[in-house]
């Protein structure tokens, strides 16, 4: 129910989107696409955090799928990015292991002996050597796991809400290395 984007036709919406984002060619094999995100989760993961939750609103639409892993390569979270620009929920990330683990995209590729760059978005992390992503604004959780001095937290250049500004100020005051990207 899901296919690697690398094997999709050039005109497929997922491949067109990723080409527009200029995602490096060698990363396309790690990105999947599914016509039905809920069905993809239900059929590929014996456990996921939304599986038997009647209140969960897992979208049943077409999505680009990325996988968060732990150091051993076990998939801990799956993220679906809507292909429909009018989707109510553009991103949804679902835990696929029963025990909570730090959510990290690219953990299996990290070189712990080099500087690690922690991004919010998975796609952004693909452009930088030793880049990983948190999939949310809590970049510091990855630095806490990998070592504060090994990581640079790279915040998006989007308009800031008060909570994000507070969080950035807090991590700077706690001694984390921070970059806020510019447009």
Backbone as CSV, one residue per row, in Angstrom:
resi,resn,N_x,N_y,N_z,CA_x,CA_y,CA_z,C_x,C_y,C_z
1,UNK,0.813,-1.203,0.000,0.000,0.000,0.000,0.855,1.265,0.000
2,UNK,2.185,1.099,-0.087,3.075,2.248,-0.189,4.231,1.910,-1.110
3,UNK,4.763,2.932,-1.769,5.849,2.718,-2.713,6.927,3.767,-2.508
4,UNK,8.191,3.360,-2.700,9.283,4.312,-2.646,9.095,5.332,-3.757
5,UNK,9.290,6.589,-3.435,9.127,7.653,-4.420,10.123,7.482,-5.562
6,UNK,11.281,6.907,-5.284,12.299,6.709,-6.320,11.747,5.890,-7.482
7,UNK,10.788,4.996,-7.204,10.247,4.105,-8.236,8.966,4.626,-8.873
8,UNK,8.503,5.787,-8.447,7.271,6.332,-9.016,7.546,7.023,-10.351
9,UNK,6.514,7.112,-11.157,6.568,7.825,-12.425,6.907,9.289,-12.167
10,UNK,7.629,9.922,-13.078,8.038,11.327,-12.926,6.863,12.284,-12.771
11,UNK,5.678,11.899,-13.266,4.518,12.789,-13.201,3.678,12.585,-11.936
12,UNK,4.044,11.594,-11.103,3.296,11.343,-9.864,3.403,12.580,-8.956
13,UNK,2.299,12.954,-8.340,2.237,14.166,-7.506,3.321,14.200,-6.427
14,UNK,3.621,13.053,-5.811,4.635,13.014,-4.756,6.015,13.334,-5.327
15,UNK,6.325,12.759,-6.467,7.634,12.994,-7.072,7.745,14.435,-7.569
16,UNK,6.668,14.952,-8.142,6.654,16.355,-8.593,6.912,17.281,-7.396
17,UNK,6.215,17.053,-6.272,6.384,17.877,-5.078,7.835,17.833,-4.577
18,UNK,8.395,16.617,-4.475,9.753,16.470,-3.946,10.791,17.064,-4.897
19,UNK,10.544,16.998,-6.182,11.435,17.639,-7.171,11.370,19.162,-7.004
20,UNK,10.152,19.693,-6.774,10.017,21.138,-6.558,10.763,21.578,-5.299
21,UNK,10.775,20.713,-4.290,11.512,20.996,-3.047,13.010,20.764,-3.221
22,UNK,13.407,20.230,-4.384,14.806,19.932,-4.729,15.456,18.934,-3.770
23,UNK,14.663,17.944,-3.337,15.183,16.896,-2.457,16.276,16.142,-3.215
24,UNK,17.422,15.907,-2.581,18.512,15.193,-3.261,18.055,13.825,-3.789
25,UNK,18.481,13.516,-4.990,18.092,12.284,-5.684,18.349,11.034,-4.837
26,UNK,19.482,11.001,-4.140,19.834,9.809,-3.364,18.950,9.611,-2.134
27,UNK,18.100,10.571,-1.810,17.213,10.440,-0.654,15.816,9.968,-1.043
28,UNK,15.486,9.980,-2.337,14.138,9.603,-2.777,13.779,8.159,-2.429
29,UNK,14.754,7.266,-2.384,14.488,5.863,-2.056,14.008,5.700,-0.614
30,UNK,14.332,6.677,0.263,13.942,6.624,1.678,12.568,7.223,1.941
31,UNK,11.973,7.809,0.912,10.684,8.485,1.060,9.637,7.649,0.339
32,UNK,8.511,7.452,0.989,7.445,6.631,0.407,6.228,7.485,0.094
33,UNK,5.295,6.889,-0.602,4.037,7.535,-0.901,2.944,6.483,-0.768
34,UNK,1.817,6.888,-0.256,0.680,5.982,-0.138,-0.595,6.711,-0.549
35,UNK,-1.525,5.968,-1.106,-2.812,6.548,-1.506,-3.746,6.703,-0.308
36,UNK,-3.488,5.917,0.783,-4.354,5.962,1.965,-3.475,5.812,3.205
37,UNK,-3.221,6.928,3.898,-2.308,6.929,5.032,-2.770,5.997,6.151
38,UNK,-4.045,6.025,6.503,-4.571,5.163,7.576,-4.367,3.689,7.233
39,UNK,-4.713,3.320,6.011,-4.545,1.933,5.568,-3.066,1.530,5.580
40,UNK,-2.182,2.440,5.170,-0.741,2.190,5.180,-0.271,1.862,6.594
41,UNK,-0.684,2.680,7.569,-0.299,2.440,8.961,-0.871,1.120,9.471
42,UNK,-2.173,0.921,9.260,-2.835,-0.285,9.771,-2.235,-1.559,9.189
43,UNK,-1.874,-1.541,7.914,-1.399,-2.771,7.281,0.098,-3.015,7.473
44,UNK,0.877,-1.978,7.802,2.322,-2.158,7.916,2.861,-2.191,9.342
45,UNK,2.032,-1.808,10.316,2.517,-1.747,11.695,1.527,-2.443,12.618
46,UNK,1.997,-3.516,13.279,1.119,-4.250,14.187,0.666,-3.350,15.325
47,UNK,1.527,-2.407,15.707,1.145,-1.411,16.701,1.370,-0.030,16.092
48,UNK,0.439,0.851,16.292,0.690,2.283,16.138,-0.254,3.006,17.084
49,UNK,0.171,4.176,17.518,-0.499,4.877,18.609,-1.941,5.275,18.317
50,UNK,-2.366,5.223,17.074,-3.736,5.608,16.723,-4.601,4.411,16.314
51,UNK,-4.032,3.206,16.357,-4.694,2.038,15.757,-6.095,1.753,16.277
52,UNK,-6.263,1.651,17.573,-7.572,1.286,18.114,-8.240,2.441,18.849
53,UNK,-7.882,3.645,18.443,-8.411,4.845,19.080,-9.550,5.398,18.220
54,UNK,-10.780,5.233,18.707,-11.949,5.696,17.931,-11.913,7.210,17.702
55,UNK,-11.251,7.929,18.607,-11.195,9.386,18.479,-10.103,9.851,17.524
56,UNK,-9.248,8.921,17.114,-8.144,9.324,16.247,-8.680,9.641,14.858
57,UNK,-8.129,10.644,14.297,-8.548,11.083,12.966,-7.399,10.882,11.987
58,UNK,-6.971,9.628,11.819,-5.892,9.374,10.867,-6.458,9.581,9.470
59,UNK,-5.870,10.499,8.719,-6.392,10.781,7.377,-6.303,9.562,6.459
60,UNK,-7.283,9.454,5.592,-7.304,8.355,4.618,-7.020,8.914,3.227
61,UNK,-6.074,9.864,3.183,-5.743,10.513,1.920,-4.339,10.131,1.446
62,UNK,-3.973,10.620,0.259,-2.635,10.388,-0.295,-1.618,11.211,0.479
63,UNK,-0.515,10.563,0.842,0.518,11.242,1.622,1.904,10.786,1.236
64,UNK,2.844,11.705,1.388,4.269,11.380,1.306,4.645,10.887,2.699
65,UNK,5.342,9.765,2.771,5.621,9.118,4.052,7.127,9.109,4.328
66,UNK,7.493,9.550,5.538,8.878,9.453,5.992,8.902,8.672,7.297
67,UNK,10.043,8.034,7.551,10.190,7.141,8.701,11.230,7.676,9.675
68,UNK,10.858,7.698,10.948,11.768,8.058,12.027,12.258,6.742,12.625
69,UNK,13.561,6.634,12.883,14.100,5.386,13.421,14.893,5.646,14.694
70,UNK,15.151,4.553,15.405,16.084,4.663,16.513,17.474,4.267,15.992
71,UNK,18.455,4.218,16.859,19.844,3.923,16.447,19.951,2.572,15.749
72,UNK,19.102,1.611,16.150,19.143,0.256,15.563,18.430,0.170,14.222
73,UNK,17.788,1.257,13.803,17.079,1.239,12.530,15.615,0.848,12.648
74,UNK,15.140,0.583,13.873,13.730,0.260,14.074,12.896,1.515,13.835
75,UNK,11.828,1.392,13.064,10.944,2.529,12.809,10.144,2.824,14.074
76,UNK,10.314,4.033,14.611,9.640,4.423,15.855,8.439,5.326,15.601
77,UNK,8.468,6.048,14.485,7.390,6.972,14.125,7.286,7.024,12.607
78,UNK,6.083,7.282,12.122,5.847,7.454,10.689,5.132,8.783,10.514
79,UNK,5.627,9.565,9.562,5.016,10.865,9.297,4.415,10.862,7.899
80,UNK,3.227,11.418,7.789,2.574,11.543,6.492,2.333,13.005,6.171
81,UNK,2.820,13.440,5.014,2.614,14.817,4.559,1.577,14.782,3.448
82,UNK,0.480,15.495,3.641,-0.619,15.477,2.681,-0.161,15.987,1.319
83,UNK,-0.641,15.323,0.266,-0.384,15.794,-1.095,-1.399,16.859,-1.506
84,UNK,-2.582,16.787,-0.921,-3.628,17.773,-1.206,-3.337,19.038,-0.400
85,UNK,-3.075,20.145,-1.089,-2.706,21.367,-0.363,-3.842,21.921,0.484
86,UNK,-5.067,21.442,0.272,-6.201,21.892,1.074,-6.541,20.939,2.222
87,UNK,-5.692,19.942,2.459,-5.942,18.975,3.538,-6.021,19.705,4.875
88,UNK,-6.942,19.256,5.732,-7.100,19.873,7.059,-5.830,19.718,7.893
89,UNK,-5.200,18.564,7.781,-3.999,18.265,8.547,-2.858,18.006,7.569
90,UNK,-1.949,18.983,7.430,-0.889,18.832,6.428,0.102,17.729,6.813
91,UNK,0.496,17.704,8.088,1.414,16.669,8.582,0.755,15.900,9.716
92,UNK,1.011,14.596,9.768,0.612,13.801,10.926,1.723,12.789,11.177
93,UNK,2.179,12.745,12.426,3.207,11.784,12.808,2.620,10.846,13.852
94,UNK,2.834,9.549,13.635,2.247,8.510,14.481,3.364,7.626,15.033
95,UNK,3.316,7.359,16.331,4.298,6.471,16.969,3.995,5.025,16.591
96,UNK,5.042,4.267,16.241,4.861,2.878,15.804,5.548,1.876,16.729
97,UNK,5.977,2.340,17.886,6.526,1.446,18.915,5.737,1.699,20.195
98,UNK,5.599,0.653,21.010,4.769,0.788,22.210,5.404,1.650,23.290
99,UNK,6.735,1.624,23.382,7.441,2.418,24.382,7.897,3.713,23.723
100,UNK,7.596,4.824,24.352,7.951,6.130,23.798,9.465,6.257,23.635
101,UNK,9.889,6.695,22.467,11.302,6.961,22.196,11.403,8.364,21.608
102,UNK,12.579,8.973,21.741,12.787,10.290,21.140,12.582,10.165,19.637
103,UNK,11.766,11.034,19.113,11.443,11.026,17.681,12.594,11.691,16.931
104,UNK,13.240,10.922,16.010,14.361,11.478,15.263,14.401,10.911,13.851
105,UNK,14.272,11.790,12.878,14.409,11.401,11.477,15.889,11.482,11.121
106,UNK,16.426,10.383,10.589,17.826,10.358,10.178,18.782,9.805,11.207
107,UNK,18.264,9.291,12.312,19.122,8.764,13.388,20.042,7.672,12.848
108,UNK,19.530,6.830,11.962,20.326,5.728,11.423,21.479,6.220,10.545
109,UNK,21.473,7.491,10.148,22.530,8.037,9.295,23.527,8.912,10.061
110,UNK,23.284,9.163,11.332,24.098,10.111,12.101,25.521,9.604,12.311
111,UNK,26.478,10.525,12.142,27.869,10.277,12.518,28.086,11.028,13.829
112,UNK,28.077,10.307,14.965,28.159,10.986,16.267,29.501,11.694,16.501
113,UNK,30.521,11.405,15.679,31.823,12.040,15.869,31.906,13.391,15.151
114,UNK,30.886,13.748,14.382,30.857,15.038,13.674,29.731,15.907,14.202
115,UNK,29.790,17.189,13.865,28.731,18.138,14.233,27.399,17.647,13.648
116,UNK,26.349,17.639,14.466,25.015,17.195,14.043,24.119,18.433,13.970
117,UNK,23.375,18.542,12.869,22.466,19.671,12.681,21.042,19.165,12.840
118,UNK,20.314,19.745,13.784,18.968,19.299,14.115,17.952,20.293,13.544
119,UNK,17.130,19.804,12.616,16.100,20.618,11.976,14.734,20.214,12.505
120,UNK,13.749,21.052,12.246,12.367,20.703,12.555,11.838,19.736,11.493
121,UNK,12.054,20.059,10.234,11.473,19.290,9.131,12.400,18.255,8.538
122,UNK,11.819,17.100,8.223,12.576,16.010,7.634,13.213,16.420,6.309
123,UNK,12.431,17.098,5.453,12.956,17.467,4.137,14.139,18.424,4.280
124,UNK,14.037,19.397,5.188,15.143,20.334,5.400,16.414,19.610,5.812
125,UNK,16.283,18.582,6.638,17.466,17.870,7.139,18.213,17.118,6.039
126,UNK,17.553,16.863,4.924,18.167,16.087,3.842,19.210,16.875,3.052
127,UNK,19.265,18.180,3.244,20.184,19.018,2.480,21.529,19.217,3.163
128,UNK,21.649,18.777,4.411,22.849,19.048,5.193,23.483,17.733,5.640
129,UNK,24.795,17.630,5.456,25.518,16.446,5.919,25.343,16.347,7.431
130,UNK,24.997,15.187,7.892,24.766,14.906,9.312,23.572,15.685,9.861
131,UNK,22.565,15.877,8.995,21.336,16.531,9.420,20.308,15.513,9.878
132,UNK,19.599,15.842,10.952,18.490,15.032,11.461,17.314,15.967,11.692
133,UNK,16.141,15.399,11.956,14.965,16.239,12.205,14.151,15.688,13.352
134,UNK,13.502,16.626,14.067,12.648,16.253,15.192,11.197,16.075,14.753
135,UNK,10.827,16.655,13.607,9.444,16.568,13.153,8.500,17.459,13.949
136,UNK,9.058,18.263,14.851,8.274,19.216,15.642,9.229,20.316,16.092
137,UNK,8.760,21.205,16.945,9.619,22.329,17.357,10.521,21.999,18.550
138,UNK,10.447,20.780,19.074,11.246,20.404,20.254,12.612,19.848,19.839
139,UNK,13.394,20.667,19.137,14.702,20.250,18.643,15.642,19.829,19.766
140,UNK,15.498,20.464,20.936,16.371,20.197,22.078,16.314,18.738,22.544
141,UNK,15.197,18.051,22.292,15.103,16.641,22.730,16.170,15.785,22.054
142,UNK,16.435,16.078,20.793,17.477,15.332,20.069,18.852,15.687,20.629
143,UNK,19.081,16.979,20.899,20.358,17.395,21.481,20.555,16.756,22.855
144,UNK,19.478,16.617,23.619,19.572,15.972,24.932,19.979,14.508,24.783
145,UNK,19.503,13.857,23.732,19.824,12.449,23.494,21.245,12.278,22.941
146,UNK,21.635,13.112,21.992,22.917,12.938,21.305,24.059,13.726,21.941
147,UNK,23.723,14.645,22.824,24.745,15.471,23.475,24.640,16.909,23.024
148,UNK,24.415,17.784,23.986,24.195,19.206,23.707,25.331,19.808,22.873
149,UNK,26.578,19.423,23.177,27.724,20.020,22.480,27.922,19.465,21.076
150,UNK,27.300,18.334,20.767,27.433,17.725,19.437,26.445,18.297,18.436
151,UNK,25.451,19.033,18.931,24.322,19.440,18.081,24.201,20.950,17.925
152,UNK,23.761,21.335,16.728,23.349,22.711,16.464,21.862,22.646,16.131
153,UNK,21.055,23.403,16.859,19.611,23.431,16.628,19.321,24.477,15.553
154,UNK,18.711,24.055,14.448,18.463,24.949,13.309,16.960,25.201,13.214
155,UNK,16.554,26.395,13.635,15.134,26.746,13.619,14.743,27.364,12.280
156,UNK,13.526,27.083,11.823,12.992,27.595,10.561,12.899,29.108,10.561
157,UNK,12.909,29.665,9.352,12.791,31.113,9.178,11.345,31.532,8.983
158,UNK,10.442,30.887,9.685,9.025,31.228,9.543,8.657,32.270,10.590
159,UNK,7.538,32.963,10.375,7.109,33.918,11.407,6.977,33.201,12.748
160,UNK,7.465,33.801,13.789,7.541,33.165,15.103,6.312,33.440,15.953
161,UNK,5.784,32.376,16.542,4.776,32.634,17.561,5.499,32.794,18.906
162,UNK,4.807,33.332,19.867,5.399,33.663,21.164,6.039,32.438,21.840
163,UNK,5.387,31.270,21.740,5.915,30.066,22.393,7.245,29.616,21.783
164,UNK,7.349,29.697,20.461,8.594,29.291,19.796,9.726,30.260,20.161
165,UNK,9.432,31.545,20.174,10.439,32.540,20.557,10.914,32.265,21.982
166,UNK,9.978,31.959,22.888,10.318,31.625,24.278,11.229,30.382,24.321
167,UNK,10.875,29.374,23.509,11.668,28.144,23.483,13.082,28.408,22.954
168,UNK,13.199,29.202,21.890,14.521,29.524,21.339,15.350,30.268,22.390
169,UNK,14.762,31.261,23.036,15.474,31.996,24.091,15.900,31.060,25.212
170,UNK,15.026,30.130,25.575,15.319,29.186,26.650,16.502,28.281,26.303
171,UNK,16.511,27.721,25.100,17.622,26.815,24.746,18.936,27.581,24.612
172,UNK,18.880,28.833,24.134,20.097,29.659,24.066,20.619,29.899,25.479
173,UNK,19.708,30.257,26.385,20.109,30.515,27.777,20.647,29.268,28.472
174,UNK,20.241,28.088,28.011,20.724,26.826,28.600,22.009,26.338,27.931
175,UNK,22.516,27.102,26.972,23.816,26.769,26.384,23.784,25.911,25.132
176,UNK,22.608,25.712,24.535,22.542,24.979,23.274,23.053,25.879,22.154
177,UNK,23.645,25.277,21.128,24.057,26.034,19.943,22.825,26.163,19.042
178,UNK,22.552,27.389,18.583,21.314,27.658,17.826,21.617,28.474,16.569
179,UNK,20.922,28.117,15.506,20.900,28.929,14.276,19.431,29.160,13.959
180,UNK,19.080,30.404,13.613,17.744,30.688,13.089,17.964,31.082,11.632
181,UNK,17.427,30.266,10.724,17.662,30.493,9.301,16.922,31.726,8.824
182,UNK,17.455,32.371,7.808,16.832,33.550,7.224,16.287,33.236,5.855
183,UNK,15.381,34.039,5.390,14.784,33.841,4.058,15.615,34.575,3.034
